Amino acid sequence: MISREEESLTRTAILERPLSNREGKIQKSIEEKIEDADILTDFDGTMIREESQYLEILAYFLFKDHNHIKFVKEVAKEYLDYKKNKDVSGFYSLFKGCPVKVLDKVVKRLSQNEEWDELIKKEKPGNVGVLSRNNWRIISGYLNQLNYPSGKITIAAANIPEIENGIYTGKSKISVSNENLAFLIGKKEYICKEEERKIIGGDFNCKRLKGGIYICKKKRIF
């Protein structure tokens, strides 16, 4: 029998599935959400400061598991596999066994990137769509606490780690990867950091802005 807290977390995860039916209404597809956005943005290191939530997972396991060397070796292997294969799901396998509440606590400590904020206020888009390889649940939690008057901000697409009874299983539903990022952006403007700029490649014209973020678009002349 699961606890009330675990039941609540599981219920929240179910309600947050972006393509599920809620109250008889079919949610929009990723393509429709991207089309609805006036501008797209990355999340970690772009919309928010470069404060990786994955350090929380590392700290959790290091304090829990006395075999630190074994864990660090496993993390290093996963990272090297990612660098070689560019498989985003490799990062999410590190979540296995980590309670959801460990990462949920991180959301409250995330801080907005001032340069991103200034850019959005300047562009004045009606709808900002977050397009990220990051954790859908973390982005959703951050947006829920964000009081941003300049426009509507929604998740266009992100990756969804699998959760069972309040615990990450290490599996994930990958909607945004290195391989399809440029395709998903299409002809939209995309705000990102250096890493994403390199991933989307030479088909995009990218202008570097203050704070090291970029605004990119196909065949755009600045």
C-alpha positions in Angstrom: 0.0 0.0 0.0 1.5 3.3 -1.0 1.5 6.4 1.2 -0.7 9.4 0.7 2.3 11.4 -0.5 3.2 8.8 -3.1 -0.4 8.6 -4.3 -0.4 12.3 -4.7 2.8 12.3 -6.7 1.6 9.5 -9.0 -1.7 11.3 -9.5 0.1 14.5 -10.4 2.3 12.6 -12.9 -0.7 11.2 -14.6 -2.4 14.5 -14.8 0.7 16.1 -16.3 1.0 13.8 -19.2 0.7 16.2 -22.1 -1.0 14.0 -24.6 -3.6 12.4 -22.3 -7.3 13.1 -22.2 -8.5 15.2 -19.3 -12.2 15.8 -18.6 -13.0 14.5 -22.0 -10.7 16.9 -23.8 -7.9 15.7 -26.1 -4.8 17.7 -25.6 -3.0 19.3 -28.5 -0.2 17.4 -30.3 3.4 18.6 -30.1 3.1 19.9 -33.6 0.1 22.0 -32.7 1.7 23.4 -29.6 4.8 24.4 -31.6 2.6 26.0 -34.2 0.7 28.0 -31.6 3.9 29.5 -30.2 5.1 32.9 -31.4 8.6 32.0 -30.3 10.3 28.9 -28.9 12.8 28.7 -26.1 15.2 26.2 -24.5 14.9 25.8 -20.7 18.1 24.9 -18.7 20.8 27.5 -19.1 18.5 29.7 -21.3 15.2 30.5 -19.6 16.7 29.7 -16.2 20.2 30.1 -15.0 22.7 27.3 -15.5 21.7 25.4 -12.3 21.6 21.7 -13.1 19.0 19.8 -11.1 21.0 16.6 -11.8 23.4 17.6 -9.0 20.5 16.8 -6.6 20.4 13.3 -7.9 24.1 12.9 -7.5 24.0 14.2 -3.9 21.0 11.9 -3.1 22.8 8.7 -4.2 26.1 9.7 -2.8 24.6 10.1 0.7 22.5 7.0 0.3 25.0 4.6 -1.2 28.3 4.0 0.5 29.8 2.5 -2.7 30.6 6.0 -4.1 33.2 4.8 -6.5 30.9 2.4 -8.2 28.2 5.1 -8.5 30.6 7.6 -10.0 31.9 5.0 -12.5 28.3 4.4 -13.6 27.6 8.1 -14.0 30.8 8.5 -16.0 29.9 5.5 -18.2 26.4 7.0 -18.9 28.0 10.3 -19.7 30.5 8.8 -22.1 27.8 6.8 -23.8 25.8 10.0 -24.3 28.8 11.8 -25.8 29.4 8.9 -28.2 25.8 8.0 -29.1 24.0 11.3 -28.4 21.2 9.4 -26.8 19.3 11.7 -24.5 17.6 8.7 -22.8 21.0 7.9 -21.3 20.8 10.8 -18.9 17.3 9.8 -17.7 18.6 6.3 -16.8 20.5 8.1 -14.0 17.2 8.9 -12.4 16.5 5.2 -11.6 15.6 4.8 -8.0 15.5 8.5 -7.2 12.4 9.8 -5.4 10.4 12.4 -7.4 10.4 14.7 -4.3 14.2 15.1 -4.6 13.9 16.9 -7.9 10.6 18.5 -7.1 12.4 20.5 -4.3 14.8 21.8 -6.9 12.1 23.7 -8.7 11.7 26.2 -5.9 15.4 27.1 -6.1 15.5 27.7 -9.9 16.1 31.3 -10.9 15.1 33.1 -14.1 17.8 34.3 -16.5 17.6 38.1 -16.6 18.9 38.2 -20.2 16.2 35.8 -21.3 13.6 37.9 -19.5 14.8 41.1 -21.2 14.7 39.5 -24.6 11.1 38.2 -24.1 10.0 41.7 -23.0 11.6 43.2 -26.0 10.1 40.7 -28.5 6.7 40.8 -26.8 5.5 37.4 -28.1 1.9 36.4 -27.4 2.8 32.9 -26.6 6.2 31.4 -25.6 6.6 27.7 -26.2 9.3 25.8 -24.2 11.0 23.3 -26.4 13.6 21.4 -24.4 15.3 18.0 -23.9 14.9 18.6 -20.2 12.5 17.0 -17.7 8.9 17.8 -18.4 7.9 17.7 -14.8 10.6 20.1 -13.7 9.7 22.6 -16.4 6.0 22.3 -15.6 6.6 22.9 -11.9 8.7 25.9 -12.6 6.1 27.4 -15.0 3.4 26.9 -12.3 5.2 29.1 -9.9 6.3 31.7 -12.5 4.4 35.0 -12.4 5.2 36.4 -15.8 2.9 39.1 -17.1 4.4 39.7 -20.5 2.9 36.7 -22.2 1.6 33.1 -22.0 4.3 30.5 -21.5 3.6 26.8 -22.2 5.5 23.6 -22.8 5.6 22.9 -26.5 7.6 19.7 -26.0 9.9 18.1 -23.4 10.9 14.7 -22.2 8.9 12.7 -19.7 10.7 10.4 -17.2 8.6 7.4 -16.1 7.4 7.5 -12.5 6.0 4.6 -10.5 4.8 5.2 -6.9 6.8 8.4 -6.6 10.0 6.9 -7.8 11.8 7.5 -11.2 12.2 4.2 -13.0 15.1 5.3 -15.3 12.9 4.9 -18.4 11.5 7.9 -20.3 9.4 9.1 -23.1 11.8 11.0 -25.4 10.0 13.6 -27.4 12.9 16.0 -27.9 16.3 14.6 -28.9 19.5 15.9 -30.5 18.3 14.3 -33.7 14.9 15.9 -34.0 15.5 19.3 -32.3 16.1 21.2 -35.5 13.1 19.5 -37.2 10.8 20.5 -34.3 12.0 24.1 -34.4 11.1 24.4 -38.1 10.8 28.0 -39.1 10.1 29.3 -35.6 12.6 31.6 -33.8 14.4 29.6 -31.0 16.2 31.0 -28.0 18.9 28.8 -26.7 22.4 28.5 -25.3 25.7 27.4 -27.1 25.0 23.7 -26.7 21.7 23.8 -28.6 23.1 26.2 -31.2 25.7 23.5 -32.1 23.1 20.8 -32.2 20.8 22.4 -34.6 23.7 23.1 -37.0 24.3 25.3 -40.0 20.8 25.5 -41.3 20.0 28.2 -38.8 21.3 31.8 -38.6 22.0 32.5 -34.9 22.7 35.8 -33.3 24.6 35.9 -30.0 22.9 38.1 -27.4 24.0 39.4 -24.0 24.5 36.7 -21.4 25.6 34.1 -23.9 22.2 33.1 -25.2 21.3 33.0 -28.9 18.2 33.7 -31.0 18.1 31.4 -34.0 16.0 31.0 -37.1 16.3 29.4 -40.5 17.4 31.8 -43.2 17.1 34.8 -41.0 19.2 37.8 -41.9 20.1 39.9 -38.8 
